[in-house]
């Protein structure tokens, strides 16, 4: 049976990988960003910021099904009310990339409703 080595990275190394991957994303280099993020994200990662960037990179690379898995994790981990609107928009894009058009449309409509109610709350 082959031996598999698990290499753990430090928090500083993870933060550097995140910063580099974010820069790649901002420059339209989502494939490079995704490669770096795969080094930083583990199966049990609970870092919401890291998972958000990872989901965004997956969507940018057209990997909707994989992004949906990450977004499901974020639904459990990210309990901040301010995250609901952007995560709903990301989910609609992930569904679109996964070619689940009817679901994508329905989730986008939810996003529009959430966004409208958020704007109304801010105005009052």
MIDOSE-1310 file (N, C-alpha, C; in nm, 2 decimals, decimal comma, always signed):
residues 124
xxxx	+0,08/-0,12/+0,00/+0,00/+0,00/+0,00/+0,09/+0,12/+0,00; +0,07/+0,22/-0,10/+0,15/+0,33/-0,10/+0,13/+0,43/+0,01; +0,24/+0,49/+0,05/+0,23/+0,58/+0,17/+0,19/+0,72/+0,11; +0,10/+0,78/+0,17/+0,06/+0,92/+0,13/+0,10/+1,01/+0,25
xxxx	+0,17/+1,12/+0,21/+0,21/+1,22/+0,30/+0,12/+1,33/+0,31; +0,08/+1,37/+0,42/-0,01/+1,49/+0,44/+0,08/+1,60/+0,48; +0,08/+1,71/+0,40/+0,16/+1,82/+0,43/+0,07/+1,93/+0,49; +0,09/+1,97/+0,61/+0,02/+2,08/+0,67/+0,09/+2,21/+0,64
xxxx	+0,02/+2,31/+0,61/+0,08/+2,44/+0,59/+0,05/+2,53/+0,71; +0,13/+2,63/+0,74/+0,11/+2,72/+0,85/+0,00/+2,82/+0,81; -0,04/+2,89/+0,91/-0,14/+2,99/+0,89/-0,09/+3,10/+0,80; +0,04/+3,14/+0,82/+0,10/+3,24/+0,74/+0,11/+3,20/+0,59
xxxx	+0,15/+3,07/+0,57/+0,16/+3,02/+0,44/+0,02/+3,02/+0,37; -0,08/+2,98/+0,45/-0,21/+2,97/+0,39/-0,26/+3,12/+0,36; -0,23/+3,21/+0,44/-0,27/+3,35/+0,41/-0,20/+3,40/+0,29; -0,07/+3,37/+0,27/+0,00/+3,41/+0,15/-0,06/+3,34/+0,03
xxxx	-0,09/+3,21/+0,03/-0,16/+3,15/-0,08/-0,29/+3,22/-0,11; -0,37/+3,25/-0,01/-0,49/+3,32/-0,03/-0,47/+3,46/-0,10; -0,38/+3,53/-0,05/-0,35/+3,66/-0,11/-0,30/+3,65/-0,26; -0,22/+3,55/-0,29/-0,17/+3,53/-0,42/-0,29/+3,49/-0,51
xxxx	-0,37/+3,40/-0,46/-0,48/+3,35/-0,54/-0,59/+3,46/-0,57; -0,61/+3,55/-0,47/-0,70/+3,66/-0,49/-0,64/+3,75/-0,60; -0,51/+3,77/-0,60/-0,45/+3,86/-0,70/-0,47/+3,80/-0,84; -0,45/+3,66/-0,85/-0,47/+3,60/-0,98/-0,62/+3,61/-1,02
xxxx	-0,71/+3,59/-0,93/-0,85/+3,61/-0,96/-0,88/+3,75/-1,02; -0,83/+3,85/-0,95/-0,85/+3,99/-0,99/-0,79/+4,02/-1,12; -0,69/+3,95/-1,16/-0,62/+3,97/-1,29/-0,68/+3,87/-1,40; -0,79/+3,80/-1,37/-0,85/+3,71/-1,47/-0,78/+3,58/-1,49
xxxx	-0,70/+3,54/-1,39/-0,62/+3,42/-1,40/-0,68/+3,32/-1,30; -0,81/+3,27/-1,33/-0,88/+3,19/-1,23/-0,81/+3,05/-1,22; -0,75/+3,00/-1,33/-0,69/+2,86/-1,32/-0,58/+2,86/-1,23; -0,49/+2,97/-1,23/-0,38/+2,98/-1,14/-0,43/+3,00/-1,00
xxxx	-0,53/+3,08/-0,98/-0,59/+3,10/-0,85/-0,64/+2,97/-0,79; -0,71/+2,89/-0,87/-0,77/+2,77/-0,82/-0,66/+2,67/-0,78; -0,55/+2,66/-0,86/-0,44/+2,57/-0,82/-0,38/+2,61/-0,68; -0,37/+2,74/-0,66/-0,32/+2,78/-0,53/-0,42/+2,75/-0,42
xxxx	-0,54/+2,78/-0,44/-0,64/+2,76/-0,34/-0,66/+2,61/-0,30; -0,64/+2,52/-0,40/-0,65/+2,38/-0,37/-0,54/+2,34/-0,28; -0,43/+2,41/-0,27/-0,32/+2,38/-0,18/-0,36/+2,42/-0,04; -0,44/+2,52/-0,03/-0,48/+2,58/+0,10/-0,61/+2,52/+0,16
xxxx	-0,70/+2,48/+0,08/-0,83/+2,43/+0,13/-0,82/+2,28/+0,16; -0,86/+2,24/+0,28/-0,87/+2,10/+0,32/-1,01/+2,06/+0,32; -1,04/+1,93/+0,33/-1,17/+1,88/+0,33/-1,25/+1,93/+0,45; -1,18/+1,96/+0,56/-1,25/+2,01/+0,68/-1,22/+2,15/+0,71
xxxx	-1,18/+2,23/+0,61/-1,16/+2,37/+0,63/-1,29/+2,44/+0,67; -1,27/+2,53/+0,77/-1,38/+2,60/+0,83/-1,36/+2,75/+0,81; -1,26/+2,79/+0,73/-1,22/+2,93/+0,71/-1,32/+2,99/+0,61; -1,42/+3,06/+0,65/-1,52/+3,11/+0,56/-1,46/+3,20/+0,45
xxxx	-1,37/+3,28/+0,48/-1,31/+3,37/+0,38/-1,24/+3,29/+0,27; -1,17/+3,19/+0,31/-1,10/+3,10/+0,22/-1,20/+3,03/+0,13; -1,30/+2,97/+0,19/-1,40/+2,90/+0,12/-1,48/+2,99/+0,02; -1,50/+3,11/+0,06/-1,57/+3,21/-0,04/-1,48/+3,23/-0,16
xxxx	-1,36/+3,25/-0,14/-1,27/+3,28/-0,26/-1,26/+3,15/-0,34; -1,25/+3,03/-0,27/-1,24/+2,91/-0,34/-1,37/+2,88/-0,43; -1,49/+2,91/-0,37/-1,61/+2,89/-0,45/-1,61/+2,99/-0,57; -1,57/+3,11/-0,55/-1,56/+3,21/-0,66/-1,47/+3,16/-0,77
xxxx	-1,35/+3,11/-0,73/-1,26/+3,06/-0,83/-1,32/+2,94/-0,91; -1,38/+2,85/-0,84/-1,45/+2,73/-0,90/-1,55/+2,78/-1,00; -1,63/+2,88/-0,97/-1,73/+2,93/-1,06/-1,67/+2,99/-1,18; -1,56/+3,07/-1,16/-1,49/+3,13/-1,27/-1,43/+3,03/-1,36
xxxx	-1,40/+2,91/-1,31/-1,34/+2,81/-1,40/-1,45/+2,71/-1,45; -1,57/+2,75/-1,43/-1,68/+2,67/-1,48/-1,71/+2,54/-1,41; -1,66/+2,53/-1,29/-1,68/+2,41/-1,21/-1,80/+2,43/-1,11; -1,92/+2,44/-1,16/-2,04/+2,47/-1,09/-2,07/+2,37/-0,98
xxxx	-2,06/+2,24/-1,02/-2,10/+2,13/-0,92/-2,01/+2,14/-0,80; -1,88/+2,15/-0,82/-1,78/+2,16/-0,71/-1,81/+2,29/-0,63; -1,84/+2,40/-0,69/-1,86/+2,52/-0,62/-1,99/+2,51/-0,54; -2,09/+2,43/-0,58/-2,21/+2,41/-0,50/-2,18/+2,34/-0,38
xxxx	-2,09/+2,24/-0,38/-2,05/+2,17/-0,26/-1,99/+2,26/-0,16; -1,90/+2,35/-0,21/-1,84/+2,45/-0,12/-1,94/+2,55/-0,06; -2,03/+2,59/-0,15/-2,14/+2,68/-0,10/-2,23/+2,62/+0,00; -2,25/+2,49/-0,01/-2,33/+2,41/+0,09/-2,26/+2,42/+0,22
xxxx	-2,12/+2,40/+0,22/-2,04/+2,41/+0,34/-2,05/+2,55/+0,40; -2,05/+2,65/+0,32/-2,06/+2,79/+0,36/-2,20/+2,82/+0,42; -2,30/+2,76/+0,37/-2,43/+2,78/+0,43/-2,44/+2,73/+0,58; -2,36/+2,63/+0,61/-2,35/+2,58/+0,74/-2,26/+2,66/+0,83
xxxx	-2,15/+2,70/+0,77/-2,04/+2,77/+0,85/-2,06/+2,92/+0,87; -2,11/+2,99/+0,77/-2,12/+3,13/+0,77/-2,26/+3,18/+0,81; -2,27/+3,22/+0,94/-2,40/+3,26/+1,00/-2,42/+3,41/+1,00; -2,33/+3,48/+0,93/-2,35/+3,63/+0,92/-2,46/+3,66/+0,82
xxxx	-2,55/+3,74/+0,87/-2,67/+3,78/+0,79/-2,62/+3,85/+0,66; -2,51/+3,93/+0,67/-2,46/+4,01/+0,56/-2,41/+3,92/+0,45; -2,39/+3,79/+0,47/-2,33/+3,70/+0,37/-2,44/+3,64/+0,29; -2,57/+3,64/+0,33/-2,68/+3,58/+0,26/-2,69/+3,63/+0,12
xxxx	-2,69/+3,76/+0,10/-2,71/+3,81/-0,04/-2,60/+3,77/-0,13; -2,47/+3,80/-0,10/-2,37/+3,76/-0,20/-2,36/+3,60/-0,22; -2,38/+3,53/-0,11/-2,38/+3,38/-0,13/-2,49/+3,33/-0,22; -2,61/+3,39/-0,21/-2,72/+3,36/-0,30/-2,69/+3,39/-0,44
xxxx	-2,62/+3,50/-0,47/-2,58/+3,53/-0,60/-2,48/+3,43/-0,65; -2,38/+3,40/-0,57/-2,28/+3,30/-0,61/-2,35/+3,17/-0,64; -2,44/+3,13/-0,56/-2,51/+3,00/-0,58/-2,58/+3,00/-0,72; -2,64/+3,11/-0,75/-2,71/+3,12/-0,88/-2,61/+3,10/-1,00
xxxx	-2,49/+3,16/-0,98/-2,39/+3,15/-1,08/-2,34/+3,01/-1,09; -2,32/+2,94/-0,97/-2,27/+2,80/-0,97/-2,37/+2,71/-1,04; -2,50/+2,73/-1,01/-2,60/+2,65/-1,07/-2,60/+2,67/-1,22; -2,58/+2,80/-1,27/-2,57/+2,83/-1,41/-2,46/+2,75/-1,47
xxxx	-2,34/+2,75/-1,41/-2,22/+2,68/-1,45/-2,24/+2,53/-1,45; -2,33/+2,48/-1,36/-2,36/+2,34/-1,36/-2,47/+2,30/-1,45; -2,52/+2,40/-1,53/-2,62/+2,38/-1,64/-2,75/+2,34/-1,58; -2,78/+2,39/-1,46/-2,91/+2,37/-1,39/-2,99/+2,50/-1,40
xxxx	-3,03/+2,53/-1,52/-3,09/+2,66/-1,56/-3,21/+2,70/-1,47; -3,31/+2,61/-1,46/-3,43/+2,64/-1,38/-3,40/+2,68/-1,24; -3,31/+2,60/-1,18/-3,27/+2,62/-1,04/-3,19/+2,76/-1,03; -3,11/+2,78/-1,13/-3,03/+2,90/-1,13/-3,12/+3,02/-1,14
xxxx	-3,22/+3,01/-1,22/-3,32/+3,12/-1,24/-3,39/+3,15/-1,11; -3,44/+3,04/-1,04/-3,51/+3,05/-0,92/-3,43/+3,11/-0,81; -3,30/+3,07/-0,80/-3,21/+3,12/-0,69/-3,18/+3,27/-0,72; -3,16/+3,30/-0,85/-3,14/+3,44/-0,89/-3,26/+3,53/-0,85
xxxx	-3,38/+3,48/-0,87/-3,50/+3,56/-0,82/-3,50/+3,58/-0,67; -3,45/+3,47/-0,60/-3,44/+3,49/-0,45/-3,33/+3,59/-0,42; -3,23/+3,60/-0,49/-3,12/+3,70/-0,48/-3,18/+3,84/-0,49; -3,26/+3,86/-0,60/-3,32/+3,99/-0,63/-3,41/+4,03/-0,51
xxxx	-3,49/+3,93/-0,46/-3,58/+3,96/-0,35/-3,50/+4,00/-0,23; -3,40/+3,92/-0,20/-3,32/+3,95/-0,08/-3,25/+4,08/-0,09; -3,20/+4,11/-0,21/-3,13/+4,24/-0,23/-3,22/+4,36/-0,21; -3,34/+4,34/-0,27/-3,44/+4,45/-0,26/-3,48/+4,47/-0,11
xxxx	-3,50/+4,37/-0,04/-3,54/+4,38/+0,10/-3,43/+4,44/+0,19; -3,30/+4,41/+0,15/-3,19/+4,46/+0,22/-3,17/+4,61/+0,19; -3,20/+4,65/+0,07/-3,19/+4,79/+0,04/-3,30/+4,87/+0,11; -3,42/+4,81/+0,11/-3,53/+4,88/+0,19/-3,50/+4,89/+0,33
xxxx	-3,44/+4,79/+0,39/-3,40/+4,80/+0,54/-3,30/+4,91/+0,56; -3,20/+4,92/+0,47/-3,10/+5,02/+0,49/-3,16/+5,17/+0,48; -3,26/+5,18/+0,40/-3,32/+5,31/+0,37/-3,41/+5,36/+0,49; -3,46/+5,26/+0,57/-3,54/+5,30/+0,68/-3,47/+5,34/+0,81
